[in-house]
Amino acid sequence: MAKVLPNAAPEGDPLAWSSDGVERPESYGKFYSPRSTEDLRFRFMRRLVVSARRWRGYVDQKLRRIDQTQARWETLLCISAHDRPTQSELARLVSVEDPTVARMLNALEKDGDVRRIVASADRRQRLVELTPQGETALVAMQLIIDLLRDSVLQDLTPDELEAGLRILDKVLARLETA
């Protein structure tokens, strides 16, 4: 039986503020009328941001056991999924600024997980690729993250996941053009 927290919305209420009782209507009620379109949009984006932060924290906590982080996983994953991206391409793929990805690549290169190669078409560009050690690290992280993702999303149906993806795709598309 689920623990009912004070101020938590009733179980199964699709318009609930938060399942853990952290965010309650009275917390933000002064900004928007309850259940208005503005309120729903606010809560959706707020929940999206909080979920992403909590997910990152959860993953980082588990990956710390193998001296890794979600940021390292995401960088290695994007390098693996794209054929030798440039640093700028990688920054776009990971959605961070060039200096941030440069610092990450410096650390990954120092640890032996990636190498930078001079591009034959433009010798000023450096292409990034995984080393065998980086591929091994990525696989180890991926196994952990797959288990965590399965645990968090286990009771969502394929239809619910597809609906969520459609919503997030719309949000991302609008952010890309904002």
C-alpha positions as CSV (number, residue, x, y, z in Angstrom):
1,M,0.0,0.0,0.0
2,A,1.4,3.4,-1.0
3,K,2.2,5.8,1.8
4,V,-0.1,8.9,1.6
5,L,1.8,12.0,2.3
6,P,0.2,15.2,3.7
7,N,-0.9,17.5,1.0
8,A,-0.3,14.9,-1.7
9,A,-3.0,14.7,-4.3
10,P,-5.2,11.6,-4.3
11,E,-3.7,8.6,-6.0
12,G,-4.6,8.4,-9.6
13,D,-5.5,12.1,-10.0
14,P,-4.0,13.0,-13.4
15,L,-3.8,16.7,-12.3
16,A,-2.0,15.9,-9.1
17,W,0.6,18.4,-8.1
18,S,3.3,15.9,-7.2
19,S,3.3,12.3,-6.2
20,D,5.7,12.9,-3.3
21,G,3.8,15.9,-1.7
22,V,6.8,18.2,-2.3
23,E,4.8,20.6,-4.5
24,R,1.4,21.5,-3.3
25,P,-1.3,23.8,-4.9
26,E,-0.8,26.3,-2.2
27,S,2.9,26.6,-3.1
28,Y,2.2,28.2,-6.5
29,G,-1.5,29.0,-6.3
30,K,-0.9,32.7,-6.0
31,F,0.5,32.6,-9.6
32,Y,-2.2,30.7,-11.5
33,S,-5.8,29.7,-11.0
34,P,-5.9,26.0,-10.1
35,R,-6.4,23.7,-13.1
36,S,-6.4,26.6,-15.5
37,T,-4.4,26.2,-18.8
38,E,-1.6,28.4,-17.4
39,D,-1.5,26.3,-14.2
40,L,-1.3,23.1,-16.1
41,R,1.4,24.4,-18.4
42,F,3.4,25.7,-15.5
43,R,3.1,22.4,-13.6
44,F,4.0,20.4,-16.7
45,M,7.2,22.3,-17.3
46,R,8.0,22.5,-13.6
47,R,7.6,18.7,-13.3
48,L,9.7,18.2,-16.4
49,V,12.6,20.2,-15.0
50,V,12.3,18.5,-11.5
51,S,12.1,15.0,-13.1
52,A,15.2,15.7,-15.2
53,R,17.1,16.9,-12.2
54,R,16.1,14.0,-10.0
55,W,16.9,11.5,-12.8
56,R,20.3,12.9,-13.2
57,G,20.9,12.8,-9.5
58,Y,19.7,9.2,-9.3
59,V,21.9,8.1,-12.2
60,D,24.9,10.0,-10.9
61,Q,24.5,8.3,-7.5
62,K,24.5,4.8,-9.0
63,L,27.2,5.5,-11.5
64,R,29.5,6.9,-8.8
65,R,30.0,3.3,-7.7
66,I,32.1,2.8,-10.9
67,D,33.6,6.4,-10.9
68,Q,31.4,7.6,-13.7
69,T,28.6,10.3,-14.1
70,Q,25.6,10.8,-16.4
71,A,27.5,13.6,-18.1
72,R,30.3,11.2,-19.1
73,W,27.8,8.6,-20.2
74,E,25.9,11.0,-22.3
75,T,29.0,12.3,-24.0
76,L,30.3,8.8,-24.7
77,L,26.9,7.7,-25.9
78,C,26.7,10.6,-28.4
79,I,30.2,9.9,-29.6
80,S,29.4,6.3,-30.1
81,A,26.1,7.0,-31.9
82,H,27.6,9.5,-34.4
83,D,30.5,8.8,-36.6
84,R,33.4,10.8,-35.3
85,P,31.6,14.0,-34.4
86,T,33.5,17.3,-34.1
87,Q,33.6,19.0,-30.8
88,S,31.0,21.5,-32.0
89,E,28.7,18.8,-33.2
90,L,29.1,17.0,-29.9
91,A,28.2,20.1,-28.0
92,R,25.0,20.4,-30.0
93,L,24.2,16.7,-29.6
94,V,24.7,16.9,-25.8
95,S,23.0,20.3,-25.6
96,V,25.8,22.1,-23.8
97,E,28.2,25.0,-24.8
98,D,31.5,24.3,-26.6
99,P,33.7,25.1,-23.5
100,T,31.7,22.6,-21.4
101,V,32.1,19.8,-23.9
102,A,35.8,20.8,-24.3
103,R,36.3,20.3,-20.5
104,M,34.5,16.9,-20.7
105,L,36.6,15.8,-23.6
106,N,39.8,16.8,-21.9
107,A,38.9,14.7,-18.9
108,L,37.8,11.7,-21.1
109,E,40.9,12.0,-23.2
110,K,43.1,12.1,-20.1
111,D,41.4,9.0,-18.7
112,G,41.9,7.2,-22.1
113,D,38.2,7.0,-23.0
114,V,38.3,9.1,-26.2
115,R,40.9,10.4,-28.7
116,R,40.8,13.4,-30.9
117,I,41.8,13.0,-34.5
118,V,42.7,15.7,-37.1
119,A,40.0,15.8,-39.7
120,S,41.4,15.1,-43.2
121,A,39.0,17.5,-44.9
122,D,39.8,20.4,-42.5
123,R,43.0,20.1,-40.5
124,R,41.7,22.7,-38.0
125,Q,38.9,20.4,-36.9
126,R,39.3,17.6,-34.5
127,L,37.1,14.5,-34.7
128,V,36.3,12.6,-31.5
129,E,36.1,8.8,-31.3
130,L,35.9,6.3,-28.5
131,T,38.9,4.2,-27.6
132,P,38.4,0.5,-26.7
133,Q,38.6,1.6,-23.0
134,G,35.8,4.2,-23.7
135,E,33.7,1.6,-25.3
136,T,34.0,-0.7,-22.3
137,A,33.2,2.2,-20.0
138,L,30.1,3.0,-22.0
139,V,28.9,-0.6,-21.9
140,A,29.3,-0.7,-18.1
141,M,27.4,2.6,-17.7
142,Q,24.7,1.5,-20.1
143,L,24.0,-1.6,-18.2
144,I,23.4,0.3,-15.0
145,I,21.3,3.0,-16.7
146,D,19.2,0.4,-18.5
147,L,18.3,-1.2,-15.2
148,L,17.5,2.2,-13.6
149,R,15.4,3.3,-16.5
150,D,13.5,0.0,-16.4
151,S,12.9,0.4,-12.7
152,V,11.6,4.0,-13.0
153,L,9.4,3.3,-16.1
154,Q,8.3,-0.3,-15.4
155,D,4.6,0.4,-15.0
156,L,4.2,2.7,-18.0
157,T,2.6,1.0,-21.0
158,P,4.0,1.4,-24.5
159,D,1.0,3.7,-25.3
160,E,1.8,5.9,-22.4
161,L,5.5,6.0,-23.4
162,E,4.6,6.9,-27.0
163,A,2.2,9.7,-25.8
164,G,4.9,11.0,-23.6
165,L,7.4,11.0,-26.5
166,R,4.9,12.9,-28.7
167,I,4.5,15.5,-26.0
168,L,8.3,15.9,-25.4
169,D,8.9,16.0,-29.2
170,K,6.6,19.0,-29.5
171,V,8.2,20.7,-26.5
172,L,11.7,20.1,-27.9
173,A,10.7,21.3,-31.4
174,R,9.4,24.5,-30.0
175,L,12.5,25.0,-27.9
176,E,14.7,24.4,-31.0
177,T,13.0,27.3,-32.7
178,A,12.6,29.6,-29.7
